[in-house]
Amino acid sequence: MKPYNELTIQDDFLFCKVMSIPHLCRHMIEILLDIEVDHIEFVTKQHMIAPEYDRRSIRLDVYVKNSDKIFDVEMQTTDKKNIEKRVRYYQALMDLEQLEHQSDFKKLKPTYVIFICSFDPFGMDLLSYTVQQTFIEKNVVHYDDNTNKVFYNLTASELKNKHSELGNFLRYLNSSKPNDSFTNEIDSAVTEAKFNTNWRKEYMTVNMLLQEEHIKAFEEGAAQQKLKSAVIAVEKFHLPVSDVAREYDVDLSELEKQLEHPAV
């Protein structure tokens, strides 16, 4: 992870902190969706939602509700080649969370998932990709389930000639150079964030925990590889199990278990 002083608005941690300021978040949504948002009931930074029956959870960057809509805004700087499936999962869990509080499907609020990507998510060089569902047999008729998906492409050729508040905002995300009153306000918030001692400590703590997880994963992977090599040594070269366990520094009972019930 980057040193805290080198973070920019594209970095997930700083983006979430800056957009925890309600009026900045509200205006960002207005610009991205070209709608008016009268108020924001609450803003939750990196809100965690997960169904009880599944340990898999998602951490939303900026999760916002008002009286009649729900918004999730994500800053995406790595193309993991799974963006469509991720959005599907995000929207499903957002709906499940709504249904925890009431069971009437008619009361489900419209959801908006917005991905701002530092890459072209669909390879068509469009500035924005707005996804709507239609009936295949009559594709001029919309199938409106009140789910909305919008993707912004910060590499689009069109962006350099987009002379609007939206263009100014997206160019700022790319360059960190403010060019109007709104991006100047965001830039000031970024500067203030870098002097926030509590946020700096939080970032360093997160960084330390991630490093510990990486080390743990590496060590677990190395241990699994040693166990796999020990199994091969016994099966291929017919060496005594106890000798192989000692030579490869693996647990004897684990090796015997693997030999008896090989992992698929």
Salt bridges, closest charged atoms under 4 A:
ASP11 OD2 - LYS2 NZ 3.05
GLU30 OE2 - ARG26 NH1 3.22
GLU30 OE1 - HIS27 ND1 3.08
ASP38 OD1 - HIS39 ND1 2.90
GLU41 OE2 - HIS39 NE2 3.99
ASP68 OD2 - LYS69 NZ 3.40
ASP79 OD2 - LYS81 NZ 3.13
GLU97 OE2 - HIS47 NE2 3.01
GLU165 OE2 - HIS27 NE2 2.68
GLU185 OE2 - HIS23 NE2 2.47
GLU202 OE1 - LYS17 NZ 2.89
ASP243 OD1 - ARG246 NH2 2.76
ASP249 OD2 - LYS226 NZ 3.72
GLU260 OE2 - HIS261 NE2 3.47
